[in-house]
Amino acid sequence: MEQMTPVAFDLRTTPLRDVNAALHAPDLAGEFVIEHPAGAHNVAVGLDAPVTVTIDGHVGYYAAGMNQHAEVIINGNAGTGVAENMMSGSVWVKGNASQSAGATAHGGLLVIDGNAAARCGISMKGVDIVVGGDVGHMSAFMAQAGRLVIRGDAGEALGDSIYEARLYVRGDVASLGSDCVAKPMDAEHHRELEQLLKAAGFEDDDTSAYTRYGSARSLYHFHVDNASAY
Amino acid sequence: MCGIIGLHLRTPELYPRLGELLTGMLCEMGDRGSDSAGVAVYGDPTWSPPGQGCVSVVDLGTGETADVAQVTSSVATALGRSVDGVAVQDGYLLSAGAASEDLLIAVRSVYPQALVAGFGSDIAVLKGVGHPRMLTDGWGLEKAQGWQGVGHTRMATESAVTPAGCHPYAVGPSQCMVHNGSFANHATIRRELRSAGIPFDSENDTEVGARFIAALLSEGRDVEGALKELCGTFDGFYTLLVSNRDSFAVVRDAIACKPAVIAETDDWVAMGSEYRALAGLPGVEKARIWEPEPEVVYAWSR
């Protein structure tokens, strides 16, 4: 394979828009490093090329949002909405993530080594998310498709109003949201979970320590018996 | 949005840098709202001389500005002892060898329409309309010293952009509150507090929270108990930072959609709406950094 020196951007000296514009150049390839993000918002958003972008430090809101094809590594914590609306590729947060991590994301893999705050995977639409630690309340709210793996505990109202996303939790769940129920772990679920854990670098986990949660599908259709509730 | 910040220094070596660090933190949060801003500084020897009762006045309410010597001499006559003061922009930081409550009564007797920003021991409160960069330059905040400070930069959503509508709200002795968010039932609670005889300076929702907390503290409740009571009484969205002379405390509402980041080292504890407000603090790369959990009160004391 061709050896390339990564192209480095220093956000202390280069404006963020210039960095993002450089990462949006046509036919982009190779490796990039972004230094000194200092909590800036919108770092490495809208990537659409099979490149590797490493961000050395903590980032603010919406880091790596709308990602397609790129592999983004964040050596630090991420603010609200990391990898929101990701379509493909991967985002790896080495620290913790704030609220709404992976919100509405359609595809790709989001790995958070530490904890994720409230609303992790809210309205997820096909993304795979693996959280090394705990997630906050209302995670996987209205989650439509994709898989969310939580190696620690989940906060209150997990999977509220969930559609067809699959949730795997190793630790305790403070409470389940409306229409979210525990489901049996069949052979296909063990296989699926094993692959997800392996992809995220947690291949030593015992899949039988996890519980699967998903939709009871009782909210899918309007019941006339409930009319008085409106 | 609004941005809030707080810095509680543990090592005296950093006391001379308090103002510089607060300025950087507050101005970084200017993107979250910049129609007005304010700070409370604890321990600056010029703004709040040690051992003195202090009152911070934003505006005398007379419709004209006055020389600081005129102000101190008028208030001294009412107080019956000498009063010191410094003018900071259009405001006055007054101090005297008397209880701050007595100094406050004297200020109000001379200037009944005055807008008082805060009172107590070792506290100076500055606030005004404008961008935090312009305001902090005008106050000379960078040169301020002390052991603790809090700040707020506002994007007004529910009441007027006036000095009375600016945070912080420092309505109890040496106390101060800043708020990111909005209280939904503030009008009801304001009515109840007013009927209990508590006066208000503004129609601002945060002032209701600050006066609610001050009332509980004056009844002898501790700050953690008072904040828990606030969580049970107020509807809405909030991240709050409540300080007094020796402590500061952070709490978020149950939904926790208003952001907050706390960082802690052996030398300081800091809170900001976003991490970037903390990114310039010395030693931040080794700090323990986390987001406060909903409805958990985090408090630190000297």
Interface residues (C-beta under 8 A of the other chain):
Chain A: A38 G39 A40 H58 G60 Y61 N77 G79 T80 N96 S98 Q99 A117 A118 G136 H137
Chain B: I255 A256 C257 P259 E274 Y275 R276 A277 L278 A279 G280 I289 W290 E291 E293 P294
